Amino acid sequence: MTGLEGFSTQELLGEILKRPDSDMIKPGGFVYGNAYPLLDKLGTRVCVDGAPVRYNDRGDVELMAILRGTGKFAGKLCLVGGGVQRKEENGNEVPESLKEALERHFMTDLGVGVEAVGSWDRPHMLAQDMREVDGEVRPGFFRNPASRHLIAARWLVKLKGDTENMVFGSTEVGGQEALDTVWFTKDDMPESDAFGYNHDITYRHMFDVAHDLAARHALPA
């Protein structure tokens, strides 16, 4: 954030009110690095995540996780996803849709496209995350040391494109979020401690959804 590197999080708020939006957001719509702690402190983060689904050679339902390479849960299995941002369209800065955000994350992290199972208007799960307060989180929230308050819309998705030769790309702030991919059935799902961000809970829920769809012949092959 231009010229604001020396301010504390508390001091930034008053100073930002004096500044144009261009001091807070880059031309491409991304927030300057030291503006992020302020936004995290004051606002609710909106995120999107996807759990790729397929039938294996035996006809069993499988879900996919990435082996994460960045952040507090590097080395853990996680969903693909991240924050919803803004984008440039016809020279104007506009809000990014949930669909566009998840497509962007999959293309950045894995080099493939995605299609929602069902409708983009109906996520298969909504999750709320928060940091612990006095060692506890509120009922209905997941523990997340990386966010004060986060709401995530999550879908089962089908991968599109060259899924045999995925490209593990680098994020805007550097590093590869995805180092590898792992497919598993409900019966051979890794133990809870193999997952980051409590995503094991999401995967168990998504397996229930996927198996219900499969039983009704509503899960695409």
C-alpha positions as CSV (number, residue, x, y, z in Angstrom):
1,M,0.0,0.0,0.0
2,T,1.8,3.1,-1.3
3,G,3.5,5.1,1.4
4,L,1.8,3.4,4.3
5,E,4.4,0.8,5.2
6,G,5.2,2.4,8.5
7,F,1.7,2.5,10.0
8,S,0.4,0.1,12.5
9,T,-2.9,-1.8,11.8
10,Q,-4.7,0.6,14.2
11,E,-3.2,3.7,12.5
12,L,-4.0,2.5,9.0
13,L,-7.7,3.0,9.3
14,G,-7.5,6.8,9.9
15,E,-4.9,7.2,7.2
16,I,-6.7,5.2,4.6
17,L,-9.8,7.4,5.0
18,K,-7.7,10.2,3.6
19,R,-6.4,8.2,0.6
20,P,-7.8,7.3,-2.8
21,D,-8.8,3.7,-3.5
22,S,-5.7,3.3,-5.7
23,D,-3.5,3.5,-2.5
24,M,-5.3,0.4,-1.2
25,I,-5.9,-1.7,-4.3
26,K,-3.5,-2.4,-7.2
27,P,-4.6,-1.7,-10.8
28,G,-5.4,-5.4,-11.3
29,G,-7.8,-5.4,-8.3
30,F,-5.5,-7.1,-5.8
31,V,-5.0,-5.6,-2.3
32,Y,-1.5,-4.3,-1.4
33,G,0.2,-6.6,1.0
34,N,0.1,-4.6,4.2
35,A,-3.6,-3.6,3.6
36,Y,-4.6,-7.3,4.1
37,P,-4.2,-7.3,8.0
38,L,-6.5,-4.3,8.2
39,L,-9.1,-5.8,6.0
40,D,-8.9,-9.1,7.9
41,K,-9.3,-7.2,11.2
42,L,-12.3,-5.1,10.1
43,G,-14.1,-7.3,7.5
44,T,-15.5,-10.7,6.8
45,R,-13.6,-12.7,4.2
46,V,-15.7,-14.5,1.6
47,C,-14.1,-17.6,0.1
48,V,-14.9,-20.4,-2.3
49,D,-13.7,-24.0,-2.3
50,G,-14.1,-27.0,-4.5
51,A,-13.9,-30.8,-3.9
52,P,-13.3,-32.5,-7.3
53,V,-15.3,-35.8,-7.6
54,R,-15.1,-38.7,-10.0
55,Y,-15.8,-42.4,-10.3
56,N,-12.7,-44.6,-10.2
57,D,-12.2,-47.8,-12.3
58,R,-14.2,-49.9,-9.8
59,G,-17.1,-47.5,-10.0
60,D,-16.5,-46.1,-6.5
61,V,-16.9,-42.4,-5.8
62,E,-13.6,-40.6,-5.2
63,L,-12.8,-37.0,-4.0
64,M,-9.6,-35.1,-4.6
65,A,-7.5,-33.0,-2.2
66,I,-4.4,-31.0,-2.8
67,L,-1.2,-31.4,-0.8
68,R,-0.8,-27.8,0.2
69,G,2.6,-26.1,-0.2
70,T,2.0,-22.7,1.5
71,G,0.6,-21.2,4.6
72,K,0.0,-22.5,8.2
73,F,-1.1,-25.9,6.8
74,A,1.7,-26.6,4.3
75,G,2.1,-30.4,4.0
76,K,-1.6,-31.0,4.8
77,L,-4.4,-32.1,2.5
78,C,-6.8,-29.3,1.7
79,L,-9.6,-28.2,-0.7
80,V,-8.8,-26.0,-3.7
81,G,-10.0,-22.5,-3.2
82,G,-9.5,-19.1,-1.7
83,G,-10.8,-15.6,-1.6
84,V,-13.3,-13.8,-3.8
85,Q,-11.8,-10.6,-5.3
86,R,-12.5,-8.0,-7.9
87,K,-11.6,-8.2,-11.6
88,E,-11.2,-5.8,-14.6
89,E,-14.0,-6.0,-17.2
90,N,-14.1,-3.5,-20.2
91,G,-11.7,-1.2,-18.4
92,N,-13.8,-1.2,-15.2
93,E,-13.2,-2.8,-11.8
94,V,-16.2,-5.1,-11.1
95,P,-17.0,-7.8,-8.4
96,E,-15.9,-11.3,-9.2
97,S,-18.7,-13.9,-9.0
98,L,-18.3,-17.0,-6.9
99,K,-18.1,-19.1,-10.1
100,E,-15.4,-16.9,-11.5
101,A,-13.4,-17.0,-8.2
102,L,-13.4,-20.8,-8.0
103,E,-12.5,-21.1,-11.7
104,R,-9.6,-18.7,-11.1
105,H,-8.3,-20.7,-8.1
106,F,-8.4,-24.0,-10.0
107,M,-6.7,-22.5,-13.0
108,T,-4.0,-20.8,-10.9
109,D,-3.3,-23.8,-8.7
110,L,-3.8,-26.8,-11.1
111,G,-4.1,-25.4,-14.6
112,V,-7.6,-26.9,-15.2
113,G,-11.2,-25.7,-15.4
114,V,-14.1,-26.8,-13.2
115,E,-17.8,-27.2,-13.5
116,A,-20.1,-27.3,-10.5
117,V,-22.0,-30.5,-9.9
118,G,-25.5,-29.2,-10.0
119,S,-25.9,-25.4,-9.8
120,W,-23.4,-22.6,-9.0
121,D,-26.4,-21.0,-7.2
122,R,-26.6,-23.9,-4.7
123,P,-23.3,-24.7,-2.8
124,H,-23.2,-28.1,-1.3
125,M,-21.9,-26.7,2.0
126,L,-21.5,-23.3,3.7
127,A,-18.8,-23.1,6.4
128,Q,-17.9,-20.4,8.9
129,D,-14.4,-20.1,10.3
130,M,-12.9,-18.0,13.2
131,R,-9.8,-17.7,15.3
132,E,-10.0,-19.1,18.8
133,V,-11.1,-16.7,21.5
134,D,-9.8,-17.9,24.9
135,G,-9.1,-21.3,23.4
136,E,-12.7,-21.8,22.0
137,V,-14.7,-21.1,18.9
138,R,-18.4,-20.3,18.7
139,P,-20.9,-23.2,18.0
140,G,-21.1,-23.8,14.2
141,F,-17.7,-22.4,13.5
142,F,-14.4,-24.2,12.5
143,R,-11.1,-23.2,14.0
144,N,-9.0,-21.2,11.5
145,P,-5.9,-19.5,12.8
146,A,-5.6,-17.6,9.5
147,S,-8.9,-15.7,9.6
148,R,-10.8,-13.6,12.1
149,H,-14.1,-14.4,10.4
150,L,-14.4,-16.3,7.1
151,I,-17.5,-17.6,5.2
152,A,-16.8,-20.2,2.6
153,A,-19.2,-21.6,-0.1
154,R,-18.1,-25.1,-1.1
155,W,-19.1,-27.2,-4.1
156,L,-18.5,-30.7,-5.5
157,V,-17.0,-30.0,-8.9
158,K,-16.0,-31.9,-12.0
159,L,-12.5,-31.1,-13.5
160,K,-12.3,-29.9,-17.1
161,G,-9.2,-29.9,-19.4
162,D,-6.0,-31.9,-19.3
163,T,-6.4,-33.5,-15.9
164,E,-3.6,-35.9,-16.6
165,N,-1.0,-33.2,-16.8
166,M,-1.9,-30.6,-14.2
167,V,0.3,-27.5,-13.9
168,F,1.0,-26.5,-10.3
169,G,1.1,-22.7,-10.6
170,S,2.2,-20.0,-8.4
171,T,-0.1,-17.6,-6.5
172,E,-0.1,-13.8,-6.8
173,V,1.9,-13.5,-3.6
174,G,4.3,-16.3,-4.5
175,G,4.6,-20.0,-3.7
176,Q,2.7,-23.0,-4.9
177,E,-0.5,-23.7,-3.0
178,A,-0.7,-27.2,-4.7
179,L,2.3,-29.5,-4.6
180,D,0.4,-32.6,-5.5
181,T,-3.1,-34.1,-5.7
182,V,-4.6,-37.1,-3.8
183,W,-7.7,-39.0,-4.7
184,F,-9.5,-41.2,-2.1
185,T,-12.8,-43.0,-1.5
186,K,-14.7,-42.6,1.8
187,D,-13.4,-45.9,3.0
188,D,-9.7,-45.0,2.4
189,M,-9.9,-41.3,3.4
190,P,-6.8,-40.2,5.3
191,E,-7.0,-39.6,9.0
192,S,-8.2,-36.2,10.3
193,D,-4.7,-35.0,11.2
194,A,-3.7,-35.3,7.6
195,F,-6.0,-32.4,6.7
196,G,-5.6,-28.7,7.2
197,Y,-8.3,-26.1,8.1
198,N,-10.5,-28.9,9.5
199,H,-11.2,-29.9,5.8
200,D,-11.7,-33.5,6.9
201,I,-15.1,-32.5,8.1
202,T,-15.9,-31.0,4.7
203,Y,-14.8,-34.1,2.9
204,R,-16.9,-36.3,5.0
205,H,-19.9,-34.1,4.3
206,M,-19.1,-34.0,0.6
207,F,-18.9,-37.8,0.5
208,D,-22.4,-38.0,1.9
209,V,-23.6,-35.5,-0.7
210,A,-21.8,-37.4,-3.5
211,H,-23.1,-40.8,-2.5
212,D,-26.7,-39.5,-2.3
213,L,-26.4,-38.0,-5.8
214,A,-24.9,-41.3,-7.1
215,A,-27.7,-43.3,-5.5
216,R,-30.2,-41.0,-7.4
217,H,-28.1,-41.3,-10.6
218,A,-27.6,-37.5,-10.4
219,L,-23.8,-37.6,-10.2
220,P,-22.2,-37.0,-13.6
221,A,-19.8,-39.7,-14.8
